[in-house]
Amino acid sequence: MATLRLRDGSPRSSIPDGPAPVIIPVIDDSGDVAGELILWVLDGFADLVEQTWYGDEPPTRLPDRDQVRTYAESEL
């Protein structure tokens, strides 16, 4: 997990505490889904990013920006 730091004055969200209602797949070099990121919300702010993985070896770092897609749960 990675703790996030937000700028002072960042707007508060109406999303309740817990995982945000978004799907954030991580795409590997082959174009396959290798895992996903889970964005956790606390007191209306993004608080943590948790990375899951599919397979035997856990990732050693967060994915590069071009490996990440974002979808609202309502889009799927």
N, CA, C and O atoms as a Tripos MOL2 file, in Angstrom:
@<TRIPOS>MOLECULE
protein
  304   303    76     0     0
PROTEIN
NO_CHARGES

@<TRIPOS>ATOM
      1 N           0.8400   -1.1820    0.0000 N.3       1 MET1
      2 CA          0.0000    0.0000    0.0000 C.3       1 MET1
      3 C           0.8790    1.2370    0.0000 C.2       1 MET1
      4 O           1.9900    1.2340    0.5300 O.2       1 MET1
      5 N           0.3620    2.2860   -0.6000 N.am      2 ALA2
      6 CA          1.0630    3.5650   -0.6300 C.3       2 ALA2
      7 C           0.1350    4.6310   -0.0530 C.2       2 ALA2
      8 O          -1.0180    4.7470   -0.4680 O.2       2 ALA2
      9 N           0.6350    5.3950    0.8900 N.am      3 THR3
     10 CA         -0.1290    6.4990    1.4670 C.3       3 THR3
     11 C          -0.0140    7.6990    0.5410 C.2       3 THR3
     12 O           1.0670    7.9940    0.0290 O.2       3 THR3
     13 N          -1.1160    8.3830    0.3270 N.am      4 LEU4
     14 CA         -1.1400    9.5370   -0.5630 C.3       4 LEU4
     15 C          -1.0350   10.8320    0.2230 C.2       4 LEU4
     16 O          -1.5210   10.9300    1.3500 O.2       4 LEU4
     17 N          -0.4050   11.8100   -0.3740 N.am      5 ARG5
     18 CA         -0.3770   13.1640    0.1880 C.3       5 ARG5
     19 C          -1.1100   14.0720   -0.7780 C.2       5 ARG5
     20 O          -0.8210   14.0860   -1.9750 O.2       5 ARG5
     21 N          -2.0520   14.8210   -0.2570 N.am      6 LEU6
     22 CA         -2.8280   15.7430   -1.0850 C.3       6 LEU6
     23 C          -2.4370   17.1720   -0.7790 C.2       6 LEU6
     24 O          -1.9770   17.4850    0.3190 O.2       6 LEU6
     25 N          -2.6220   18.0290   -1.7550 N.am      7 ARG7
     26 CA         -2.3260   19.4470   -1.5610 C.3       7 ARG7
     27 C          -3.3040   20.0590   -0.5670 C.2       7 ARG7
     28 O          -4.4660   19.6610   -0.4940 O.2       7 ARG7
     29 N          -2.8210   21.0220    0.1890 N.am      8 ASP8
     30 CA         -3.7030   21.7710    1.0750 C.3       8 ASP8
     31 C          -4.8090   22.4050    0.2350 C.2       8 ASP8
     32 O          -4.5550   22.8940   -0.8650 O.2       8 ASP8
     33 N          -6.0160   22.3940    0.7480 N.am      9 GLY9
     34 CA         -7.1380   22.9910    0.0440 C.3       9 GLY9
     35 C          -7.7900   22.0580   -0.9630 C.2       9 GLY9
     36 O          -8.7040   22.4760   -1.6740 O.2       9 GLY9
     37 N          -7.3430   20.7890   -1.0470 N.am     10 SER10
     38 CA         -7.9760   19.8350   -1.9710 C.3      10 SER10
     39 C          -9.4380   19.6560   -1.5860 C.2      10 SER10
     40 O          -9.7590   19.5810   -0.4000 O.2      10 SER10
     41 N         -10.3350   19.5850   -2.5800 N.am     11 PRO11
     42 CA        -11.7620   19.4420   -2.2470 C.3      11 PRO11
     43 C         -12.0740   18.0510   -1.6840 C.2      11 PRO11
     44 O         -11.4760   17.0480   -2.0760 O.2      11 PRO11
     45 N         -13.0120   18.0290   -0.7690 N.am     12 ARG12
     46 CA        -13.4550   16.7880   -0.1370 C.3      12 ARG12
     47 C         -14.4880   16.1150   -1.0450 C.2      12 ARG12
     48 O         -15.3130   16.7890   -1.6600 O.2      12 ARG12
     49 N         -14.4380   14.8010   -1.1230 N.am     13 SER13
     50 CA        -15.3780   14.0250   -1.9270 C.3      13 SER13
     51 C         -16.5620   13.5890   -1.0820 C.2      13 SER13
     52 O         -16.4760   13.5440    0.1450 O.2      13 SER13
     53 N         -17.6570   13.2710   -1.7350 N.am     14 SER14
     54 CA        -18.8140   12.7270   -1.0220 C.3      14 SER14
     55 C         -18.7690   11.1990   -0.9720 C.2      14 SER14
     56 O         -19.6890   10.5710   -0.4480 O.2      14 SER14
     57 N         -17.7090   10.5990   -1.5120 N.am     15 ILE15
     58 CA        -17.5550    9.1410   -1.4790 C.3      15 ILE15
     59 C         -17.3480    8.7070   -0.0290 C.2      15 ILE15
     60 O         -16.5100    9.2770    0.6690 O.2      15 ILE15
     61 N         -18.1050    7.7000    0.4360 N.am     16 PRO16
     62 CA        -17.9450    7.2530    1.8230 C.3      16 PRO16
     63 C         -16.5960    6.5750    2.0520 C.2      16 PRO16
     64 O         -15.9460    6.1350    1.1030 O.2      16 PRO16
     65 N         -16.1830    6.4930    3.3040 N.am     17 ASP17
     66 CA        -14.9350    5.8160    3.6660 C.3      17 ASP17
     67 C         -14.9280    4.3880    3.1260 C.2      17 ASP17
     68 O         -15.9490    3.7010    3.1220 O.2      17 ASP17
     69 N         -13.7590    3.9630    2.6760 N.am     18 GLY18
     70 CA        -13.6090    2.6070    2.1410 C.3      18 GLY18
     71 C         -13.0840    2.6720    0.7180 C.2      18 GLY18
     72 O         -12.5760    3.7080    0.2910 O.2      18 GLY18
     73 N         -13.2010    1.5770   -0.0190 N.am     19 PRO19
     74 CA        -12.7070    1.5750   -1.3960 C.3      19 PRO19
     75 C         -13.5770    2.4550   -2.2900 C.2      19 PRO19
     76 O         -14.8040    2.4170   -2.2010 O.2      19 PRO19
     77 N         -12.9420    3.2430   -3.1470 N.am     20 ALA20
     78 CA        -13.6700    4.1160   -4.0770 C.3      20 ALA20
     79 C         -14.3590    3.2580   -5.1340 C.2      20 ALA20
     80 O         -13.8550    2.1920   -5.4870 O.2      20 ALA20
     81 N         -15.5050    3.7100   -5.6420 N.am     21 PRO21
     82 CA        -16.2550    2.9270   -6.6350 C.3      21 PRO21
     83 C         -15.6750    3.0760   -8.0480 C.2      21 PRO21
     84 O         -16.3610    3.5120   -8.9730 O.2      21 PRO21
     85 N         -14.4160    2.7100   -8.1900 N.am     22 VAL22
     86 CA        -13.7460    2.7340   -9.4950 C.3      22 VAL22
     87 C         -13.0260    1.4120   -9.7080 C.2      22 VAL22
     88 O         -12.6270    0.7460   -8.7520 O.2      22 VAL22
     89 N         -12.8670    1.0450  -10.9540 N.am     23 ILE23
     90 CA        -12.0940   -0.1250  -11.3410 C.3      23 ILE23
     91 C         -10.8270    0.4120  -11.9890 C.2      23 ILE23
     92 O         -10.9020    1.1790  -12.9500 O.2      23 ILE23
     93 N          -9.6570    0.0170  -11.4740 N.am     24 ILE24
     94 CA         -8.3840    0.5320  -11.9770 C.3      24 ILE24
     95 C          -7.4870   -0.6510  -12.3430 C.2      24 ILE24
     96 O          -6.6150   -1.0350  -11.5640 O.2      24 ILE24
     97 N          -7.7030   -1.2360  -13.5490 N.am     25 PRO25
     98 CA         -6.8580   -2.3620  -13.9330 C.3      25 PRO25
     99 C          -5.4390   -1.9190  -14.2630 C.2      25 PRO25
    100 O          -5.2080   -0.8050  -14.7340 O.2      25 PRO25
    101 N          -4.4960   -2.8200  -14.0050 N.am     26 VAL26
    102 CA         -3.0940   -2.6200  -14.3690 C.3      26 VAL26
    103 C          -2.8200   -3.5480  -15.5560 C.2      26 VAL26
    104 O          -3.0460   -4.7550  -15.4750 O.2      26 VAL26
    105 N          -2.3300   -2.9700  -16.6610 N.am     27 ILE27
    106 CA         -2.0950   -3.7010  -17.8950 C.3      27 ILE27
    107 C          -0.6050   -3.9990  -18.0310 C.2      27 ILE27
    108 O           0.2230   -3.1010  -17.8770 O.2      27 ILE27
    109 N          -0.2550   -5.2550  -18.3200 N.am     28 ASP28
    110 CA          1.1600   -5.6040  -18.4750 C.3      28 ASP28
    111 C           1.6350   -5.3260  -19.9040 C.2      28 ASP28
    112 O           0.8630   -4.8620  -20.7430 O.2      28 ASP28
    113 N           2.8950   -5.6090  -20.1680 N.am     29 ASP29
    114 CA          3.4910   -5.3360  -21.4760 C.3      29 ASP29
    115 C           2.8360   -6.1240  -22.6060 C.2      29 ASP29
    116 O           2.9350   -5.7300  -23.7680 O.2      29 ASP29
    117 N           2.1690   -7.2270  -22.2840 N.am     30 SER30
    118 CA          1.4840   -8.0400  -23.2900 C.3      30 SER30
    119 C           0.0750   -7.5420  -23.5700 C.2      30 SER30
    120 O          -0.5980   -8.0540  -24.4650 O.2      30 SER30
    121 N          -0.3800   -6.5410  -22.8060 N.am     31 GLY31
    122 CA         -1.7420   -6.0320  -22.9610 C.3      31 GLY31
    123 C          -2.7630   -6.7660  -22.1170 C.2      31 GLY31
    124 O          -3.9630   -6.5170  -22.2350 O.2      31 GLY31
    125 N          -2.2950   -7.6770  -21.2600 N.am     32 ASP32
    126 CA         -3.1910   -8.4240  -20.3820 C.3      32 ASP32
    127 C          -3.3360   -7.7080  -19.0390 C.2      32 ASP32
    128 O          -2.4520   -6.9580  -18.6250 O.2      32 ASP32
    129 N          -4.4590   -7.9490  -18.3680 N.am     33 VAL33
    130 CA         -4.6600   -7.3780  -17.0400 C.3      33 VAL33
    131 C          -3.7940   -8.1640  -16.0610 C.2      33 VAL33
    132 O          -3.9340   -9.3790  -15.9230 O.2      33 VAL33
    133 N          -2.8940   -7.4460  -15.3820 N.am     34 ALA34
    134 CA         -1.9430   -8.0750  -14.4590 C.3      34 ALA34
    135 C          -2.3530   -7.9030  -13.0030 C.2      34 ALA34
    136 O          -1.7520   -8.5060  -12.1140 O.2      34 ALA34
    137 N          -3.3670   -7.0870  -12.7530 N.am     35 GLY35
    138 CA         -3.8250   -6.8190  -11.3990 C.3      35 GLY35
    139 C          -4.6930   -5.5780  -11.4220 C.2      35 GLY35
    140 O          -5.2290   -5.2020  -12.4650 O.2      35 GLY35
    141 N          -4.8300   -4.9470  -10.2750 N.am     36 GLU36
    142 CA         -5.5750   -3.6960  -10.2200 C.3      36 GLU36
    143 C          -5.1200   -2.8710   -9.0280 C.2      36 GLU36
    144 O          -4.4820   -3.3640   -8.0970 O.2      36 GLU36
    145 N          -5.4730   -1.6010   -9.0970 N.am     37 LEU37
    146 CA         -5.2320   -0.6920   -7.9750 C.3      37 LEU37
    147 C          -6.5610   -0.4460   -7.2810 C.2      37 LEU37
    148 O          -7.5960   -0.3120   -7.9330 O.2      37 LEU37
    149 N          -6.5260   -0.3880   -5.9730 N.am     38 ILE38
    150 CA         -7.7100   -0.0600   -5.1870 C.3      38 ILE38
    151 C          -7.4220    1.2600   -4.4950 C.2      38 ILE38
    152 O          -6.4440    1.3820   -3.7580 O.2      38 ILE38
    153 N          -8.2730    2.2460   -4.7320 N.am     39 LEU39
    154 CA         -8.1380    3.5670   -4.1240 C.3      39 LEU39
    155 C          -9.0200    3.6100   -2.8870 C.2      39 LEU39
    156 O         -10.2340    3.4290   -2.9770 O.2      39 LEU39
    157 N          -8.4070    3.8510   -1.7280 N.am     40 TRP40
    158 CA         -9.1400    3.9180   -0.4650 C.3      40 TRP40
    159 C          -9.3970    5.3710   -0.0960 C.2      40 TRP40
    160 O          -8.5200    6.2220   -0.2450 O.2      40 TRP40
    161 N         -10.5970    5.6490    0.3840 N.am     41 VAL41
    162 CA        -11.0250    6.9910    0.7620 C.3      41 VAL41
    163 C         -11.1940    7.0490    2.2770 C.2      41 VAL41
    164 O         -11.7050    6.1140    2.8920 O.2      41 VAL41
    165 N         -10.7590    8.1550    2.8670 N.am     42 LEU42
    166 CA        -10.9380    8.3880    4.3010 C.3      42 LEU42
    167 C         -11.3060    9.8490    4.5060 C.2      42 LEU42
    168 O         -10.5860   10.7420    4.0590 O.2      42 LEU42
    169 N         -12.4130   10.0950    5.1740 N.am     43 ASP43
    170 CA        -12.8870   11.4590    5.4630 C.3      43 ASP43
    171 C         -13.0130   12.3160    4.2090 C.2      43 ASP43
    172 O         -12.7530   13.5180    4.2520 O.2      43 ASP43
    173 N         -13.4140   11.7040    3.0880 N.am     44 GLY44
    174 CA        -13.6470   12.4570    1.8630 C.3      44 GLY44
    175 C         -12.4120   12.6980    1.0130 C.2      44 GLY44
    176 O         -12.4750   13.4230    0.0200 O.2      44 GLY44
    177 N         -11.2820   12.0950    1.3920 N.am     45 PHE45
    178 CA        -10.0440   12.2750    0.6310 C.3      45 PHE45
    179 C          -9.4580   10.9230    0.2400 C.2      45 PHE45
    180 O          -9.6300    9.9330    0.9530 O.2      45 PHE45
    181 N          -8.7570   10.8870   -0.9090 N.am     46 ALA46
    182 CA         -7.9950    9.7030   -1.2720 C.3      46 ALA46
    183 C          -6.9300    9.5090   -0.2060 C.2      46 ALA46
    184 O          -6.2160   10.4510    0.1380 O.2      46 ALA46
    185 N          -6.8180    8.3010    0.3160 N.am     47 ASP47
    186 CA         -5.9360    8.0600    1.4540 C.3      47 ASP47
    187 C          -4.8220    7.0630    1.1210 C.2      47 ASP47
    188 O          -3.6520    7.3110    1.4140 O.2      47 ASP47
    189 N          -5.1940    5.9360    0.5080 N.am     48 LEU48
    190 CA         -4.2360    4.8700    0.2170 C.3      48 LEU48
    191 C          -4.4760    4.3180   -1.1740 C.2      48 LEU48
    192 O          -5.5900    4.3820   -1.6950 O.2      48 LEU48
    193 N          -3.4270    3.7760   -1.7730 N.am     49 VAL49
    194 CA         -3.5450    2.9880   -2.9930 C.3      49 VAL49
    195 C          -3.0170    1.6030   -2.6760 C.2      49 VAL49
    196 O          -1.8870    1.4480   -2.2130 O.2      49 VAL49
    197 N          -3.8370    0.6030   -2.9270 N.am     50 GLU50
    198 CA         -3.4450   -0.7900   -2.7070 C.3      50 GLU50
    199 C          -3.3340   -1.4640   -4.0660 C.2      50 GLU50
    200 O          -4.1970   -1.2760   -4.9240 O.2      50 GLU50
    201 N          -2.2890   -2.2410   -4.2680 N.am     51 GLN51
    202 CA         -2.1000   -2.9220   -5.5450 C.3      51 GLN51
    203 C          -2.2990   -4.4220   -5.3710 C.2      51 GLN51
    204 O          -1.6670   -5.0530   -4.5240 O.2      51 GLN51
    205 N          -3.1870   -4.9800   -6.1880 N.am     52 THR52
    206 CA         -3.3650   -6.4280   -6.2370 C.3      52 THR52
    207 C          -2.6520   -6.9390   -7.4770 C.2      52 THR52
    208 O          -2.3150   -6.1560   -8.3650 O.2      52 THR52
    209 N          -2.4220   -8.2330   -7.5470 N.am     53 TRP53
    210 CA         -1.7810   -8.8040   -8.7310 C.3      53 TRP53
    211 C          -2.3600  -10.1780   -8.9920 C.2      53 TRP53
    212 O          -2.8520  -10.8530   -8.0890 O.2      53 TRP53
    213 N          -2.2870  -10.5720  -10.2530 N.am     54 TYR54
    214 CA         -2.7270  -11.9020  -10.6730 C.3      54 TYR54
    215 C          -1.4750  -12.6700  -11.0600 C.2      54 TYR54
    216 O          -0.7390  -12.2480  -11.9520 O.2      54 TYR54
    217 N          -1.2330  -13.7600  -10.4180 N.am     55 GLY55
    218 CA         -0.0420  -14.5480  -10.6960 C.3      55 GLY55
    219 C           0.7220  -14.8380   -9.4200 C.2      55 GLY55
    220 O           0.2610  -14.5450   -8.3170 O.2      55 GLY55
    221 N           1.8880  -15.4140   -9.5920 N.am     56 ASP56
    222 CA          2.6710  -15.8720   -8.4520 C.3      56 ASP56
    223 C           3.5750  -14.8060   -7.8440 C.2      56 ASP56
    224 O           3.8110  -14.8110   -6.6350 O.2      56 ASP56
    225 N           4.0770  -13.9020   -8.6630 N.am     57 GLU57
    226 CA          5.0530  -12.9250   -8.1940 C.3      57 GLU57
    227 C           4.4090  -11.5640   -7.9320 C.2      57 GLU57
    228 O           3.8130  -10.9890   -8.8420 O.2      57 GLU57
    229 N           4.5150  -11.0390   -6.7180 N.am     58 PRO58
    230 CA          3.9590   -9.7030   -6.4570 C.3      58 PRO58
    231 C           4.8040   -8.6290   -7.1440 C.2      58 PRO58
    232 O           6.0000   -8.8220   -7.3600 O.2      58 PRO58
    233 N           4.1820   -7.5010   -7.4850 N.am     59 PRO59
    234 CA          4.9410   -6.4050   -8.0950 C.3      59 PRO59
    235 C           5.9170   -5.8060   -7.0820 C.2      59 PRO59
    236 O           5.6970   -5.8700   -5.8720 O.2      59 PRO59
    237 N           6.9810   -5.2320   -7.5940 N.am     60 THR60
    238 CA          7.9800   -4.6070   -6.7230 C.3      60 THR60
    239 C           7.8320   -3.0910   -6.6780 C.2      60 THR60
    240 O           8.5190   -2.4180   -5.9090 O.2      60 THR60
    241 N           6.9310   -2.5510   -7.5090 N.am     61 ARG61
    242 CA          6.6950   -1.1100   -7.5290 C.3      61 ARG61
    243 C           5.3030   -0.8510   -8.0950 C.2      61 ARG61
    244 O           4.6890   -1.7420   -8.6810 O.2      61 ARG61
    245 N           4.8180    0.3520   -7.9180 N.am     62 LEU62
    246 CA          3.5450    0.7260   -8.5280 C.3      62 LEU62
    247 C           3.7240    0.8010  -10.0400 C.2      62 LEU62
    248 O           4.8270    1.0770  -10.5140 O.2      62 LEU62
    249 N           2.6660    0.5610  -10.8030 N.am     63 PRO63
    250 CA          2.7890    0.5670  -12.2640 C.3      63 PRO63
    251 C           3.0340    1.9720  -12.8110 C.2      63 PRO63
    252 O           2.7210    2.9720  -12.1640 O.2      63 PRO63
    253 N           3.5990    2.0240  -14.0150 N.am     64 ASP64
    254 CA          3.7330    3.2930  -14.7170 C.3      64 ASP64
    255 C           2.3530    3.7860  -15.1250 C.2      64 ASP64
    256 O           1.4170    2.9950  -15.2480 O.2      64 ASP64
    257 N           2.2270    5.0730  -15.3300 N.am     65 ARG65
    258 CA          0.9370    5.6860  -15.6580 C.3      65 ARG65
    259 C           0.2980    5.0720  -16.9060 C.2      65 ARG65
    260 O          -0.9220    4.9180  -16.9580 O.2      65 ARG65
    261 N           1.1120    4.7190  -17.9170 N.am     66 ASP66
    262 CA          0.5460    4.1730  -19.1530 C.3      66 ASP66
    263 C           0.0800    2.7160  -18.9910 C.2      66 ASP66
    264 O          -0.4880    2.1540  -19.9270 O.2      66 ASP66
    265 N           0.3040    2.1030  -17.8400 N.am     67 GLN67
    266 CA         -0.1520    0.7450  -17.5740 C.3      67 GLN67
    267 C          -1.4820    0.7200  -16.8210 C.2      67 GLN67
    268 O          -1.9850   -0.3550  -16.4930 O.2      67 GLN67
    269 N          -2.0490    1.8760  -16.5490 N.am     68 VAL68
    270 CA         -3.2380    1.9780  -15.7040 C.3      68 VAL68
    271 C          -4.4110    2.5280  -16.5120 C.2      68 VAL68
    272 O          -4.2580    3.4900  -17.2650 O.2      68 VAL68
    273 N          -5.5780    1.9140  -16.3530 N.am     69 ARG69
    274 CA         -6.8230    2.4050  -16.9320 C.3      69 ARG69
    275 C          -7.7670    2.6910  -15.7580 C.2      69 ARG69
    276 O          -7.6160    2.1010  -14.6880 O.2      69 ARG69
    277 N          -8.7130    3.5680  -15.9430 N.am     70 THR70
    278 CA         -9.6710    3.8670  -14.8570 C.3      70 THR70
    279 C         -11.0860    3.8580  -15.3960 C.2      70 THR70
    280 O         -11.3700    4.4700  -16.4260 O.2      70 THR70
    281 N         -11.9730    3.1670  -14.7030 N.am     71 TYR71
    282 CA        -13.3820    3.0860  -15.0660 C.3      71 TYR71
    283 C         -14.2180    3.2390  -13.8070 C.2      71 TYR71
    284 O         -13.8940    2.6630  -12.7690 O.2      71 TYR71
    285 N         -15.2870    4.0070  -13.8950 N.am     72 ALA72
    286 CA        -16.2470    4.0320  -12.8020 C.3      72 ALA72
    287 C         -16.9970    2.7070  -12.8340 C.2      72 ALA72
    288 O         -17.2430    2.1680  -13.9130 O.2      72 ALA72
    289 N         -17.3600    2.1780  -11.6890 N.am     73 GLU73
    290 CA        -18.0980    0.9100  -11.6480 C.3      73 GLU73
    291 C         -19.3540    0.9840  -12.5160 C.2      73 GLU73
    292 O         -19.7600   -0.0210  -13.0990 O.2      73 GLU73
    293 N         -19.9710    2.1590  -12.6090 N.am     74 SER74
    294 CA        -21.1930    2.3050  -13.3970 C.3      74 SER74
    295 C         -20.9430    2.1950  -14.8970 C.2      74 SER74
    296 O         -21.8880    1.9990  -15.6600 O.2      74 SER74
    297 N         -19.6790    2.3180  -15.3420 N.am     75 GLU75
    298 CA        -19.3660    2.2060  -16.7680 C.3      75 GLU75
    299 C         -19.2820    0.7650  -17.2370 C.2      75 GLU75
    300 O         -19.3210    0.4980  -18.4380 O.2      75 GLU75
    301 N         -19.1680   -0.1580  -16.3050 N.am     76 LEU76
    302 CA        -18.9560   -1.5660  -16.6900 C.3      76 LEU76
    303 C         -20.2210   -2.3710  -16.6130 C.2      76 LEU76
    304 O         -20.2100   -3.5670  -16.9040 O.2      76 LEU76
@<TRIPOS>BOND
     1     1     2 1
     2     2     3 1
     3     3     4 2
     4     3     5 am
     5     5     6 1
     6     6     7 1
     7     7     8 2
     8     7     9 am
     9     9    10 1
    10    10    11 1
    11    11    12 2
    12    11    13 am
    13    13    14 1
    14    14    15 1
    15    15    16 2
    16    15    17 am
    17    17    18 1
    18    18    19 1
    19    19    20 2
    20    19    21 am
    21    21    22 1
    22    22    23 1
    23    23    24 2
    24    23    25 am
    25    25    26 1
    26    26    27 1
    27    27    28 2
    28    27    29 am
    29    29    30 1
    30    30    31 1
    31    31    32 2
    32    31    33 am
    33    33    34 1
    34    34    35 1
    35    35    36 2
    36    35    37 am
    37    37    38 1
    38    38    39 1
    39    39    40 2
    40    39    41 am
    41    41    42 1
    42    42    43 1
    43    43    44 2
    44    43    45 am
    45    45    46 1
    46    46    47 1
    47    47    48 2
    48    47    49 am
    49    49    50 1
    50    50    51 1
    51    51    52 2
    52    51    53 am
    53    53    54 1
    54    54    55 1
    55    55    56 2
    56    55    57 am
    57    57    58 1
    58    58    59 1
    59    59    60 2
    60    59    61 am
    61    61    62 1
    62    62    63 1
    63    63    64 2
    64    63    65 am
    65    65    66 1
    66    66    67 1
    67    67    68 2
    68    67    69 am
    69    69    70 1
    70    70    71 1
    71    71    72 2
    72    71    73 am
    73    73    74 1
    74    74    75 1
    75    75    76 2
    76    75    77 am
    77    77    78 1
    78    78    79 1
    79    79    80 2
    80    79    81 am
    81    81    82 1
    82    82    83 1
    83    83    84 2
    84    83    85 am
    85    85    86 1
    86    86    87 1
    87    87    88 2
    88    87    89 am
    89    89    90 1
    90    90    91 1
    91    91    92 2
    92    91    93 am
    93    93    94 1
    94    94    95 1
    95    95    96 2
    96    95    97 am
    97    97    98 1
    98    98    99 1
    99    99   100 2
   100    99   101 am
   101   101   102 1
   102   102   103 1
   103   103   104 2
   104   103   105 am
   105   105   106 1
   106   106   107 1
   107   107   108 2
   108   107   109 am
   109   109   110 1
   110   110   111 1
   111   111   112 2
   112   111   113 am
   113   113   114 1
   114   114   115 1
   115   115   116 2
   116   115   117 am
   117   117   118 1
   118   118   119 1
   119   119   120 2
   120   119   121 am
   121   121   122 1
   122   122   123 1
   123   123   124 2
   124   123   125 am
   125   125   126 1
   126   126   127 1
   127   127   128 2
   128   127   129 am
   129   129   130 1
   130   130   131 1
   131   131   132 2
   132   131   133 am
   133   133   134 1
   134   134   135 1
   135   135   136 2
   136   135   137 am
   137   137   138 1
   138   138   139 1
   139   139   140 2
   140   139   141 am
   141   141   142 1
   142   142   143 1
   143   143   144 2
   144   143   145 am
   145   145   146 1
   146   146   147 1
   147   147   148 2
   148   147   149 am
   149   149   150 1
   150   150   151 1
   151   151   152 2
   152   151   153 am
   153   153   154 1
   154   154   155 1
   155   155   156 2
   156   155   157 am
   157   157   158 1
   158   158   159 1
   159   159   160 2
   160   159   161 am
   161   161   162 1
   162   162   163 1
   163   163   164 2
   164   163   165 am
   165   165   166 1
   166   166   167 1
   167   167   168 2
   168   167   169 am
   169   169   170 1
   170   170   171 1
   171   171   172 2
   172   171   173 am
   173   173   174 1
   174   174   175 1
   175   175   176 2
   176   175   177 am
   177   177   178 1
   178   178   179 1
   179   179   180 2
   180   179   181 am
   181   181   182 1
   182   182   183 1
   183   183   184 2
   184   183   185 am
   185   185   186 1
   186   186   187 1
   187   187   188 2
   188   187   189 am
   189   189   190 1
   190   190   191 1
   191   191   192 2
   192   191   193 am
   193   193   194 1
   194   194   195 1
   195   195   196 2
   196   195   197 am
   197   197   198 1
   198   198   199 1
   199   199   200 2
   200   199   201 am
   201   201   202 1
   202   202   203 1
   203   203   204 2
   204   203   205 am
   205   205   206 1
   206   206   207 1
   207   207   208 2
   208   207   209 am
   209   209   210 1
   210   210   211 1
   211   211   212 2
   212   211   213 am
   213   213   214 1
   214   214   215 1
   215   215   216 2
   216   215   217 am
   217   217   218 1
   218   218   219 1
   219   219   220 2
   220   219   221 am
   221   221   222 1
   222   222   223 1
   223   223   224 2
   224   223   225 am
   225   225   226 1
   226   226   227 1
   227   227   228 2
   228   227   229 am
   229   229   230 1
   230   230   231 1
   231   231   232 2
   232   231   233 am
   233   233   234 1
   234   234   235 1
   235   235   236 2
   236   235   237 am
   237   237   238 1
   238   238   239 1
   239   239   240 2
   240   239   241 am
   241   241   242 1
   242   242   243 1
   243   243   244 2
   244   243   245 am
   245   245   246 1
   246   246   247 1
   247   247   248 2
   248   247   249 am
   249   249   250 1
   250   250   251 1
   251   251   252 2
   252   251   253 am
   253   253   254 1
   254   254   255 1
   255   255   256 2
   256   255   257 am
   257   257   258 1
   258   258   259 1
   259   259   260 2
   260   259   261 am
   261   261   262 1
   262   262   263 1
   263   263   264 2
   264   263   265 am
   265   265   266 1
   266   266   267 1
   267   267   268 2
   268   267   269 am
   269   269   270 1
   270   270   271 1
   271   271   272 2
   272   271   273 am
   273   273   274 1
   274   274   275 1
   275   275   276 2
   276   275   277 am
   277   277   278 1
   278   278   279 1
   279   279   280 2
   280   279   281 am
   281   281   282 1
   282   282   283 1
   283   283   284 2
   284   283   285 am
   285   285   286 1
   286   286   287 1
   287   287   288 2
   288   287   289 am
   289   289   290 1
   290   290   291 1
   291   291   292 2
   292   291   293 am
   293   293   294 1
   294   294   295 1
   295   295   296 2
   296   295   297 am
   297   297   298 1
   298   298   299 1
   299   299   300 2
   300   299   301 am
   301   301   302 1
   302   302   303 1
   303   303   304 2
@<TRIPOS>SUBSTRUCTURE
     1 MET1         2 RESIDUE 1 A MET
     2 ALA2         6 RESIDUE 1 A ALA
     3 THR3        10 RESIDUE 1 A THR
     4 LEU4        14 RESIDUE 1 A LEU
     5 ARG5        18 RESIDUE 1 A ARG
     6 LEU6        22 RESIDUE 1 A LEU
     7 ARG7        26 RESIDUE 1 A ARG
     8 ASP8        30 RESIDUE 1 A ASP
     9 GLY9        34 RESIDUE 1 A GLY
    10 SER10       38 RESIDUE 1 A SER
    11 PRO11       42 RESIDUE 1 A PRO
    12 ARG12       46 RESIDUE 1 A ARG
    13 SER13       50 RESIDUE 1 A SER
    14 SER14       54 RESIDUE 1 A SER
    15 ILE15       58 RESIDUE 1 A ILE
    16 PRO16       62 RESIDUE 1 A PRO
    17 ASP17       66 RESIDUE 1 A ASP
    18 GLY18       70 RESIDUE 1 A GLY
    19 PRO19       74 RESIDUE 1 A PRO
    20 ALA20       78 RESIDUE 1 A ALA
    21 PRO21       82 RESIDUE 1 A PRO
    22 VAL22       86 RESIDUE 1 A VAL
    23 ILE23       90 RESIDUE 1 A ILE
    24 ILE24       94 RESIDUE 1 A ILE
    25 PRO25       98 RESIDUE 1 A PRO
    26 VAL26      102 RESIDUE 1 A VAL
    27 ILE27      106 RESIDUE 1 A ILE
    28 ASP28      110 RESIDUE 1 A ASP
    29 ASP29      114 RESIDUE 1 A ASP
    30 SER30      118 RESIDUE 1 A SER
    31 GLY31      122 RESIDUE 1 A GLY
    32 ASP32      126 RESIDUE 1 A ASP
    33 VAL33      130 RESIDUE 1 A VAL
    34 ALA34      134 RESIDUE 1 A ALA
    35 GLY35      138 RESIDUE 1 A GLY
    36 GLU36      142 RESIDUE 1 A GLU
    37 LEU37      146 RESIDUE 1 A LEU
    38 ILE38      150 RESIDUE 1 A ILE
    39 LEU39      154 RESIDUE 1 A LEU
    40 TRP40      158 RESIDUE 1 A TRP
    41 VAL41      162 RESIDUE 1 A VAL
    42 LEU42      166 RESIDUE 1 A LEU
    43 ASP43      170 RESIDUE 1 A ASP
    44 GLY44      174 RESIDUE 1 A GLY
    45 PHE45      178 RESIDUE 1 A PHE
    46 ALA46      182 RESIDUE 1 A ALA
    47 ASP47      186 RESIDUE 1 A ASP
    48 LEU48      190 RESIDUE 1 A LEU
    49 VAL49      194 RESIDUE 1 A VAL
    50 GLU50      198 RESIDUE 1 A GLU
    51 GLN51      202 RESIDUE 1 A GLN
    52 THR52      206 RESIDUE 1 A THR
    53 TRP53      210 RESIDUE 1 A TRP
    54 TYR54      214 RESIDUE 1 A TYR
    55 GLY55      218 RESIDUE 1 A GLY
    56 ASP56      222 RESIDUE 1 A ASP
    57 GLU57      226 RESIDUE 1 A GLU
    58 PRO58      230 RESIDUE 1 A PRO
    59 PRO59      234 RESIDUE 1 A PRO
    60 THR60      238 RESIDUE 1 A THR
    61 ARG61      242 RESIDUE 1 A ARG
    62 LEU62      246 RESIDUE 1 A LEU
    63 PRO63      250 RESIDUE 1 A PRO
    64 ASP64      254 RESIDUE 1 A ASP
    65 ARG65      258 RESIDUE 1 A ARG
    66 ASP66      262 RESIDUE 1 A ASP
    67 GLN67      266 RESIDUE 1 A GLN
    68 VAL68      270 RESIDUE 1 A VAL
    69 ARG69      274 RESIDUE 1 A ARG
    70 THR70      278 RESIDUE 1 A THR
    71 TYR71      282 RESIDUE 1 A TYR
    72 ALA72      286 RESIDUE 1 A ALA
    73 GLU73      290 RESIDUE 1 A GLU
    74 SER74      294 RESIDUE 1 A SER
    75 GLU75      298 RESIDUE 1 A GLU
    76 LEU76      302 RESIDUE 1 A LEU
